[in-house]
Amino acid sequence: MTGNDAVLALMVVTALGFDFTNGFHDTGNAMATSIVTGALPPRVAVAVSAVLNLVGAFLSTAVAATIANGLVSSGDVTLTVVCAGLTGSILWNLATWYLGIPSSSSHALIGGVIGATMAAAGSSAVKWQGLVSKVIVPAALSPFIAGLVAVVGTLLVARITRDVPARPRERGFRLGQIGSASMVSLAHGTNDAQKTMGVITLALIANGDLPTGAKAPDWVIASCALAIALGTYAGGWRVIRALGKGLVEIASPQGMAAESASAAVILCSSDFGYSLSTTHVATGSILGSGVGWKGAEVRWQLARRMVTAWLLTLPAAALVGAVAYWTANGIGGTVGVVVVFTALVLASIAFFAASRHPAVTPENVNAAWTGSVTPESAAAKAKGPAENGVGP
C-alpha cells in the first residue's frame, strides 16, 4: 500500500465516522417529538429511524453532487484537505452533542471542508456563489419556512379536531406521529447521508480515482447509508432530550404537525440539491408548533442558544479544519495525517467519557425539564445548595 492509499483509507474511515456522528446527532430531528409524546418507545423510535435513514440514502444523490462539485474547486483539494475538513466537522458535532445543542452536521461538514481548503489553496478555491445559494440562503430561510408551515398545520389540526373526544383524538394523533416521524427519517436519509457521499467522492476525484464531475460510486452510497443508519440507532439521547423536552412541551397534535412540516421542507430541498440543515428545519418546526398551539410554553432562551450555535458552526468548523490541515501539512506526508487522525480519535474518546457523567439514556430522556440536558444534574440543581450538602 502506497502512502496515498493509506491516506485515502484513513479519509474514508474518517468520513464514515462523521456519517456516524451525523446519525446520532440528528436522530432527534425525526424522533424527539414521538418519543416525548409516547407515540413510540425510545428504542423502537431510533430503530425505525435507522431503517428509514438507510432506505432514504439510496433515493437521491442530488445533494452529494452539490458537496462533491458545487462548493470548492476539486483541483485544489487533496486527501489531506479532506481529512482535515472532516476532523473539524466531527469535533464540532461531538462538542455540540455533548452540550445537548441541536446544531447542523451539514454546516459543520461544509465549514470544515471549506476551512481546510482555504488553508491549503486560499479563498479563491471556494465557490462562493455556490456556498451562498446552496447553503447559506437555505440555512437562513429554512427554519422560518418550516416554522410557518408548522404554525399553519398546528392551527388547522387544533381547529379540525376541536370537537373530537380527547381519548380517540390522542390515539389518532399518536398513530399520525409515527407516520410523519417516519417521513422525516426517510427525508433525513435522502439529504444528510448524501453529504458524506459527496465528500468521499470529492476525495476520490482529488486522488485521480474518479473524473471531475463524477457521481458517487455504489460502494460509497452503500457504506454511507449503513454508517448513518448505525449512528441513528445509537440514539444521540442528549440532543433528543433538548429538542423533545427543552424547546416546547409537546402534545401529540403539535408533534404530528411539526414532523409533517419538517418532512415536506427536507424532501423539497433534497429534490433541488440544497444541502439543507435538517436540524434547522426540525427546530423551526417544533418552535412553530409551540407558537401555533394555544397555551404551549416556548423556551426562547434555549432557542437563542441554539441559534448562536448555528451562527458559529460554519466558522468554528472551518477554523478547526484549517488548524488540522496546517498541523498535518506541517508534519508532512502520511505521518501528518496519522497524527491528526490519532488526535481526533483521542478527542472523541474524551467526549464520550465525559458524556457518561451523568449520562442521558432511553430511561431518563423524558424526565421533566428543569433547565439542563442531563436529568440528574438538573434534579440536583433543583434541590438547592443545602440539600446537596453545600453551605451551612
NORKA-V311707 format. One record per residue. RES is the residue in one letter. PSI is psi as a letter, one per 20 degrees, with the letter a starting at -180 (NA if undefined). OMEGA is omega as a letter, one per 40 degrees, with the letter a starting at -180 (* if undefined). Layout:
RES PSI OMEGA
RES PSI OMEGA
//
This chain:
M p i
T r i
G g i
N h i
D h i
A g i
V g i
L g i
A g i
L h i
M g i
V g i
V g i
T g i
A g i
L h i
G g i
F g a
D h i
F g i
T h i
N g i
G g a
F h i
H h a
D j i
T h a
G h i
N h a
A g a
M i a
A g a
T h i
S h i
I g a
V h a
T i a
G j i
A h i
L p i
P q a
P g a
R h i
V g a
A g a
V h i
A g i
V g a
S h a
A g a
V g a
L h i
N g i
L g a
V g a
G h a
A h a
F i a
L h a
S q i
T j a
A g a
V h i
A h i
A h i
T g a
I g a
A h a
N i a
G i a
L h i
V q i
S o a
S h i
G i a
D j a
V p i
T r i
L h i
T g i
V g a
V g i
C g i
A g i
G g i
L h i
T g i
G g a
S h a
I g a
L h i
W g i
N g a
L h a
A g a
T h i
W g a
Y h a
L i a
G k a
I o i
P n i
S r a
S o i
S h a
S g a
H h i
A g i
L g a
I g i
G g i
G g a
V g a
I g i
G g i
A h i
T g i
M h i
A h a
A h a
A j i
G r a
S h a
S i i
A i a
V p i
K n a
W h i
Q g i
G h i
L g a
V g a
S h a
K i a
V g a
I g i
V g i
P h i
A h a
A h a
L h a
S g i
P h a
F g i
I g i
A g i
G g i
L g i
V g a
A h i
V g a
V g i
G g a
T g i
L g i
L g i
V g a
A h a
R g a
I h a
T j a
R h a
D j i
V p i
P q a
A g a
R g i
P h i
R g a
E g i
R g a
G g a
F h i
R h i
L g i
G h i
Q h i
I g i
G g a
S h i
A h i
S h i
M h i
V g i
S g i
L g i
A h i
H g i
G h a
T i a
N g a
D h i
A h a
Q h a
K g i
T h i
M g a
G h a
V g i
I g i
T g i
L g i
A h i
L h i
I g a
A h a
N i i
G j i
D h i
L q i
P q i
T p a
G j a
A q i
K r a
A p i
P r a
D h a
W h i
V g i
I g a
A g a
S h i
C h i
A g a
L g a
A g a
I h i
A g i
L h i
G g i
T g a
Y h i
A h i
G f a
G l a
W h a
R g i
V h i
I g a
R g a
A g a
L g a
G h a
K h a
G g a
L g a
V q i
E o a
I p i
A r a
S g i
P h i
Q g a
G g i
M g i
A g a
A g a
E h i
S g i
A g i
S g a
A g a
A g a
V g a
I g a
L h i
C g a
S h i
S h a
D h a
F i i
G j i
Y p i
S m a
L q i
S o i
T h i
T g i
H g a
V g a
A g i
T g i
G g i
S g a
I g i
L g i
G h i
S h i
G g i
V h a
G i a
W o a
K p i
G i a
A q i
E p i
V p a
R n a
W h i
Q g i
L h i
A g i
R h i
R h i
M g a
V h i
T g i
A h i
W g a
L h a
L i a
T g a
L g a
P h a
A g i
A h i
A g i
L g i
V g i
G g i
A g i
V g i
A h i
Y g a
W h i
T g a
A g a
N h i
G h i
I g i
G q i
G b a
T h a
V g a
G g i
V g i
V g i
V g i
V g i
F g i
T g i
A h i
L g i
V g a
L g i
A h i
S g i
I g a
A g i
F g a
F g i
A g i
A h a
S i a
R i a
H n e
P r a
A q i
V p a
T r i
P h a
E h a
N j a
V h a
N j i
A q a
A p a
W p i
T k i
G j a
S q i
V h i
T o a
P h a
E g a
S h i
A g a
A h i
A h i
K h a
A h a
K h a
G r a
P h a
A g a
E h i
N j i
G k a
V p i
G a a
P NA *
//
